[in-house]
Amino acid sequence: MQKIVFVGAGAMAEALIQGWIYQEVAETNNIYMSNRSNYERLDYLSSTYGVNILQNKEQLFDADLVVLAIKPKDGKIAMEAIKPFIADNTPILTVMAGISMETVSNILGERPIARVMPNTSASIGMSASGVAFNEFVTEKQKERFIEMLDAIGIVIEVDEDKLHAVTALSGSGPAYLYYLVEAFEKAGTEFGLPKETVRKLMVQTIAGSAAMLERVKEEPNVLRRKVTSPGGTTEAGIQALEDHHFNEAISNCIKSAEARSRELAKSE
């Protein structure tokens, strides 16, 4: 896959090009960026990563892959604008939350479409992505898509309807964890610890806990109990979380995000 054209130049587009360039999935001179009107953003991406700016829509004709990285509310307008300039069999990779492959196909025509929900950790090759394919994606194309997404982290194939849950869990997940670290920092500084110290402690704690889950292969509740001594400090902290309905809060968080993804799909 040679020429890759991004339609949309936001945070997710940047994360993907960072990851693909870093992992040598694509060469900078084969990546083209476009958006509707923010030329400063395009200049930034071009100067930072060495990618090309799409000078005119005619340059879409010979694209080997078009990546739709547009905000969902702008998706239909953007797709209508590029429709006359995309070859009939050009594959599409869409990262638009809540916009179905059927909607993309209705506007851009029947063609191979992969719909992926990565997260911004793609920029450092640590994304957790879910992907779905339509019936026009060949096995060879599927292998290539998986290869590209594996290069920016892990990827799991799911039915398209399950991408709503993937969006709520791993797509939005980094924001929840950053929010958690904000809360840890606030609590830690109240005890007089420097913010930088709390940050180092918590980043390593999160990284170490994630590594334990991956390498030790024990259930989270088993690992939690190993840390929780009867009558100890951890038990006191866990009790406070239970008293404040922590599990319910997390459940409501995920359910709200999943429901919003479905709302976006219904408003297509």
N, C-alpha and C positions, 0 to 999 in steps of 0.2 A: 504494500500500500504506500503510494508515493505522496501525491498532493492531498493535503488535508485542509479543508476550509471550515473555519469556525464562524458561525452566524451567532453573534453575541460575544461580548468580551468582558464579562463580569468575573466575579471571584472564582466561580467554578471553572470557567474557561481557562483562567490563569492557572488554577491548580492542576488541570489536566495537562496543559502544555509544559508546566514545570516538571511534572512527573514524567511525561513522555520524553522530554529532552534529557532529563537526568538519567533516566533508565535506557536511553538510546533507542527508544521505540520509533522515534521520528526525528528527522534532521530539521534544524531550524529553517533552512531554505525551502523546505517542502510544506511549511505550515503558513497558512494565510488567515488573517484576522479581519473581521468586519463587524460593525455595529451600525445602528441607525444614524447617530449624530455626534457621539462623543469622540471627537478626533484626538483630543488630548489623551484619552485612555488608550487609543490605538497607538499613538506615538510612544507612550510609556511602555507598552508591551513590546513594540518593535525595538526600542532602544535597550530594554532590559534583557530580552531573550533572543533578539536577533531574528524574530519572525517577520514575515511580510505583511504589509497592509493590502487588503483586496482593493484594487484601484477602481474596478467596475464590476458589475454583476456578470458580465460576459466571461470573466475569469472562472466562474463556477462550472462552465461547460465541461472542462476536462478534469474536474475534481475526482479523485478516487474515493473520497469519503467526505461527507458534509456532517459537521457536528452542530446540532441545534442546542445552543447554550443560552437561550433567551429566557427572560422572566415569563412565567406562564401567562400573565395578563397581556403580554405583547406577542405571544406566540403566533396567533392566527394572522395578524397583520404582517409579521415578518415572513411567515411561510408564503403568504400570497405574493409578497414582493419578490421572492426569489424563485417562485414556481416556474416562470418562463425560461429560467436560465440553468436549470438542472437537467442533465441527461436522464433519459427514462430509467436506466438501470443503476444509477449512482446510489450506493448504500447510504443510509442515514443512521447516525448515532444521536439519539436525543437524550438530553439530561434535564428536560423540562418537567418539573414536578407537576403531577396531576393531569398531564396532557397525554391521552392514550395514543397508542400506535395507530388505532383506527382513525383518529382525528388527523394525525399526520398523513396517513395514506389517503384520506378523503381530499386533502388539499394538494398534496404533492404527487399523488398517484400511487398505484401499486408498485412496490419496490422493496428491497431488503431493508428492514428497519430493526435496529436494536435499541431498546429503551433501558437506560441504566440510571441507577440512583447511587452515585458515589458520595463521598464527603470531601471536605477541603483538605483532609490529610493526604489526599492524592498528590499534593505538591511535594511531599517528602517520601512518596512511595509507601504510604501507610493507610490508604483508604480501605474502608470496608464497603464493598459495592454489591448491589443486587442488580441482575440484568435479566431481561426477558427479550425474546426474539419473535418476530412474526413468521408466517409460513413461507415467506419468500427468501429467507436467509438460508443459504446453502451450508452444508457441513464445513466446507472450507472457509467460508466467510465467518461462520460461528467460531471456528478455531482461532481465526485472526482477531476477532473481537475479544475473545477470552484472553488471548495473549496480550493484547493492548491493555486490558483492564487488570490482568495479573501483574503487569509491570508497575502499577500504581498502588498495589496492596493485595488484598484478597478479593475474589469475586465469586458470588454464588448465583447460579441460575434459578429463577423462580417463575411461577406463573405471573402474568402481568398484574392480576388483581392483588397479588401479595406485595407488590411494590409500594402500596400505601403503607403497609406495616414496616417495610424496609426503610421508607422515608422517615417514619416516626422514630424508628430505633437508631439506625446507624447514620442515615442521612442528616438528621438533626442532632444526633447523639453528641458530637463534639461540643456543640453549644451548651448542652446540659452539663457536660463535664467541666467546661470552662466556668460555668455558673457555680458549680460545686466548689471549684478551686477558689473562686472569689469569696465564697462563704467561709472556707477554711482560712483564707488570708485575713478576713475581717476578724474572725474569732481569735486567731493566733496573735494578731497585733494588739488585741485587747489585753493580752497577758504580757505585753511588753517586748515580744519578739519582733525583730525587723521583718518587714514584708518580704525582703529578699530571702531571708532564712526560711520563712514559712513556705515560700514558693519552692525552694530547693527540696525541702522535706516532703512536700506533698507531691511534687512531680515524680520524685523517686519512689514514693509510697505507691502511687498509682501505677507507675511502670512495673514495679516489683510485683504488685498484686496481679496485674494483667499477665505477667510472665508466669506466675504460679498457676493461674487458671489454665494457661496454655500448656505448660510443661508437666505439671504434676498430675493433671487429668482427674482431679477430684471435684466433686460437686461444690458449688459456692457455699452451701450451708455447712458442709464438712469443714472446709477451710476456715469459715467464720468461727465455728465452735472451737477449733484449735487455738484461735487467738483469744477466745473469751473464757477467762478463768472465772469460776463462781465467786461472786462477791468482789470481783476486781474492777479495774477502771473501764475496761472495754464493755463489760456487762452494764455498767452504769450508763455509758454512752449509748449502747444499743437500746436500753430501756427508755432513754430520753427520746430517741428516734421513734420508738413504738408509741410512746405517749403523745407524740406530735404527728402520728399517722403517716410515717414516712412511706410505707409501702403503698398506701392509698394515694399519696401525693405523686409518687412515681407512676403508678397506674393511670391516674388522671392525666398526667403529662403526656404519656404515650398515646392514650386514647384520644386526647384532644388533637394532637398532631396528626394522627391517622385519620380522624374525622375531617380535619381541614384539608388533607390531601384529597379525600373523596369529594369534598365540596368543590374544590378546584376542578376536579374531573367533571362534575355535574354542570359546572358553569361554562364548559367548553363551547 
